[in-house]
Amino acid sequence: MSTAPHYPVAVIGAGLGGLTLARVLHVHGIAATVLDLETSPNARTQGGMLDIHEETGQAALHAARLHEQFLTRIHPGGEAMRVLDRHARVLHEETDDGTGGRPEIDRGDLRDLLLGSLPDHTVRWGSKVTRTRPLSDGRHEVTLGDGTVFTTGLLIGADGAWSRVRPLLSGATPAYTGIAFVELDLLDADARHPESARLLGGGMFFALGDHKGFLGHRETDGSLHIYTALRVAEDWLSTLDFDDTASAKSALLRRFTDWAPELRGLITDADGPLIPRLIHALPVGHRWRRVPGVTLLGDAAHLMSPFAGEGANLAMIDGADLGRCLVEHPGDPEAALAAYEEILFPRSEEIARESARGLETIFDDSAPQPLIDMFNAFAAESV
């Protein structure tokens, strides 16, 4: 009779948070097994640019002993920002002089940095979790999609919005925030889409009004990555045929009929398919009672809308803090998890409230002025 393999530490999800945890444990001589449902690290693109904050994401990189390598991969000029109204008038602009504390990096480059810092075979690709159940003494049994079963002494859910680990701790599920994104790209923008390239500038871009808008960024490969954002009913995206790109563009353009032609052109000229995305969030202040042998980090613990710019940063600092707590409480995982959750809960609640406020700021009746006021207040506080 074969015995199911046992992993002392099993991290479900090879996103930024799970990989940061594995790296922090590795530098302290603790092995972790990371399992991810993707078939390989290159199974899909990893999304757009991230601004990595000093107090969270960069602090995590220091803990992972990767900060210097991170600095060699950042996007110069990426902290620049423009805010426009629906007439394409620039109402607020910030330049990147290299002194800001939130450098930009491509999400894929950051993930590659973390992956490359781990021993071979740390991540087990093609490992989709289908079932988890508690055993005794804080252990858990995990079943994968191919029927493989393993046990673990410490189960970490770093598996995102629709976590398979979360139900062991909480009955909470993500709810629709009222905001839908349609993602699009303009490739080789300076050569193929020069007007759009000039419109966006060198970094982050907002064009807002009427409870909708465009959020975008210039990527390190010279493309423009745009999120078309709308306050719509949850079923609206399902009425569009995204297999027919021309039809989907037409439907999206009808939402921006009175917007400036150069803003509408971001949709008209987009290259490749459009990607729909509903924005969900867990309840602000989501937490759970201590359950032996299991915890959560990142979106699995505190999914929120992206309007505080903290999702990736929080996942990384969660991973770093959990790793540190495990190192500081050798042989006592329950003390480590309790110490970690004591940090996790108030921090994530505070940032989730900021995210909810950010959503209302961006989609306010008088947008983009409330966003401009917020940026001006930040600038005044930093003087």
N, C-alpha and C positions, 0 to 999 in steps of 0.2 A: 504494500500500500504506500503510495507516494505521499510525502508530507508537503503541505503548502509552504512556499518560501516565506521567510520572516525578514522584514526590513525594520531595523530599530527606529529610523525616522523616515517616514514616507510623506513627500510633498506632492500634492496633486495640483499640477499646473506649472508649466515652464514659462510663465510670463515674467515680467520684471520683478515682481515681489517674490515669487517662489525661487527664482534664480539668485536674487540677492540673499535670501535666507540660506540657500545651499552654499553660496560663496563665503558668507560670514562664518558658517559652521566649519567649512573646509579650512579656512585660515587658522582655526583653533583646533584642528585635528579631529573634527567630528564629521563622520560620513553621513550623507543623506542621499536617499534615492528619490529622484524627481520623475514623475510619470505625467505624460502629456498625450492628449488624444490625437494631436497632429502626427502625420506619418513621418515627418522629418522637420528639421529646423527651417527648411525653405519651402514648406508646403503652401504657404501663403505670404503675401506681403504683410508687413507689420504696422502699417499706418503711417501717419505723417510725423511732423516735428513735435518735440517735447521741450518745454522750458524747465530746466532742472534747478530747483530752488535750493538755496544755501542751507536752510534749516531742516530740510527733509531729504530730498533726493541726493543732494551733494553730501550731506552728513552720512547717508547710507553708503555712498561710494567711498568715503573716507573709512568707514567701518569695514568695508570689503577690500580695502587697500587697492583701490582701482581709480582713485581720483585723478592722479597724474595722467594715467592713460586716457581717461575721459576727456581731459582738457585738450588732448591732441586731436579729438574727433568732433569738437563742437563746430557749429556753423557761424563763422564770423559775420557780423551784421544781422544775425537772426533776431536780436532783441529790438530791432526797429519796429514801429507800429504806426498804423494809420486808422483813423475812424472817419467814415464818410456817412452822409445821409443818402436817401434814395435818389437824389439828383446827382450823385457822384461828386458832391462838393466835399473837399477835405476839411473837416472841422477840428481835427486834433491830430498831431503828428509828433512822434518821438523818434530820435535817431539812436543808433547803437554806436557809442564811442568806445566800447570795450570795457567800460567800468561797471556795467550792471552785474547784478548778482544772480541772474537767471539765464545762463547761456543755453542756447538751443542745440539740440542734437537730434538726428534722425532716430526714430524709435528702433528701427532695424539695426543701426550701428550700435546702439546702447545694448540691445539684446545680444548681439554678437560678442560684444566686449564681455558680458557676463558669462555667456556660454563658453567662450574661449578660456576663461579663468578657472573652469572646473575640470576635474579629471575626466578622461574618456569614460563613457558609459554611465556617467552620473545620471543623465537624462535617458529615460526609456520611452522612445517615441512609439506612436501607434498604440498607446495604452489608455483606452477610453474606459473610465469608471462607470459601471452600470448599477452597482449596489454597494452599500456600506452597512455594516452592522456591528454593534458593540459586542465584545466578548467579556472576559473577566479581567480584573486588575488593570483597567485602563487600556487594554489592548482592543484592536479592531480588526475585523475581517473585511477585505475589499475584493470585489469581483469585477473583472474587466470584460470588455465586450467580446473577447475571444474565448471566454469561459475560464481564463486563468484566475486563480484565487491566491491571495497572499494575506499575511497578517502583519500587523505593525504595532509597535509599542507607543508610537507617537504619530498621529495622523494630522496633517496640516492641510486645510482646504485653501489653496491659492488658485482655485479654479473658476474665478470670475463670477459674472452676474448670475448665472444659472447653476451655481455650485451644487455638486452632488454630495458634498460634505456638509453643507449648511443645515440640512434637515436633522442631523444628529444633535444640533444645538438649538435650532430656532425654527419656528413655523413661518417666519417672515418670508415674503416673496416680493420681488421688484414690481413696482407699479409704474405705469406710463405717466410721464411728467407733463404731457400736453405738447411736447416739442418733438418734431420729426426732422431728421436730416436727410438730404439727398447728397451724397458725395460725388464729386467729379474731379477730373484732372485736365489740365492743359499742359501738354508735353512740350519740352524744348521751347519754353515760352519766349525767350528773348528773340529767337529766330522765327518761330512759327506764329506767336501770338504777342507781338511787341506792344500793342495797345493795352492788352490785359496785364502784361508784365509791368508797364509803367504805372498802371492803375494800382496794382498791389504794392509796389515798392519792394524793399529788400527783406521784409520780415512779416509780422502779423498784420492782419487786415480785417476790419469790420465795416460793413455797410448795412445800416439798420433803419427800420421804420415800419409802421403798420403791423407790428407783431410778427415780423419776419426779417430776413436779411441774408447776408453772405458773410461767412467767417472763413478766412483763408490764410495761407502761408506759402511763401516761396520755399521750395525744397532744395536740398543740397545737389540734386541731380539737374537743377534748372527748370523743373516743372512747377506748376502752381497747383496746390491741393486745396479744393474749395468745398466747404460744407454749406449747402443751401439749407437754411433753417426756417421752419414755419411752425406757427402755433395752429395745429389742426386736430381734427378728431382722430382717434387712435386707428380707425379703419381707413383713413384717407389714402395712405400709401398703397393699400391693397387694391385700390381702384385704378392704379396705374400699371401699364404693361411694361415692365423693365426689360423684358426680352426684346422689345421693339424700342430701341433707343430714341429714334426720331419721335415716336408717339409719346414717350416719357418726357422728352424735352419740351414738346408742345404743351403738355399738361402742366409742367412746371412753369413754363413761361407765362401761362395764363394767370398765374399767381403774382406775376410781376409786370402786369401790362402797363402801369404808369411809372415804371422805374426808368432810370437813365439807360439809353441804348448800350453804353459801354458796360453797365452792370448786367443787363440782359445778355450781352455778348459772352459773359462767362459761361452761361448755359448753352447758348447757340453753338459756340466754338469748342465745347468740351470734347476731348478725345476719349474714345473707348466707351464702355458701358457706364451707366449711372448706378450708384449703389444706394438703396434705401436703408434707413436705420431709424428705428424708434428709440427715443431716449427714455430709459427707465431709471428708477432710483429705489433704494430701500428706505424705510422710514427713518427720518432724522432721529438720531439717538438709538439706533438699533444696537441691542446688546443681548446677552444671554447669561444664564447661570452657569457656573463652572461645571463642566462635564469632564470627567477624568480622561486623559489621553488624547484630547482632540481640541483644536482651535482653528480659527480662520484668519486670513489676512487679505488686504487689498479689496477688490470689488466683492469678493465673497463675503467679506465682513461688513462693508459700508459702501456699497454701490451708490453713486451720486451722479448728478448731471455734471457735464464737463465745464461748467461756467464759473468754477473757482480755479481751474487749471491745476488741480492738485491730485488727480486720480493716480497717475504713474508715480508721482512723488510720494504719496501716502503709501502705496503698495511697497515701494522700496524701503521707506523708513520702518514700515511694519515688519518687513523681513529682517532688517538689520536689528531692530529692537528685540524681536523674538529670538534671533540668534544670540544676541548678547545675553538675554535672560537665561537661555539654556546653558550658556557657558558659565554664567555666574552662579548657577544652581546645579552643579554636577551631581548626578544621581538622584535628583529630586525634581522630576519633570512637572509635577503638580505645582510646586512653588514657583517654577519658572513660568508656567502658563498663567498663574494668578498674577505674577508681577507684570507680565506682558499685557494682559488684558486690563490691568489697572492703568496702564499708559494708553492703550489702544482706545478704550471707550470714550473718555473725555475729548481726546484729540480728534477722533473721527466725528464726534457729534458737533464740535465747533466748526470743522471744515464743511460738514454736510449742511450746516445752517448757512455758511458763507456761499456754498454752491447754490442753494435754493434762492438766496437773495440775489446772486449773480444772474440767475435765470430771469427773475422778475426785472432786474435792471436792464438787461439786454432786450427784453421783449415788452418793455414799458410803453404806455401810450405815447409818451413824448420822446422815445428813443430816436437818435442816439444820445441825447443830452445827459440823461442820468449816468450813462457809461463814461462820458467825458468828465462829468463832475467827480465820479469816483476816481478816475486816473489823476485828475488835478489834486484831489485830496491826498492820494498816495504820494504825489510829488511834494506836496507841502509838508507832509509828515517826515519825509526823508531829508529835508533841509536842515 
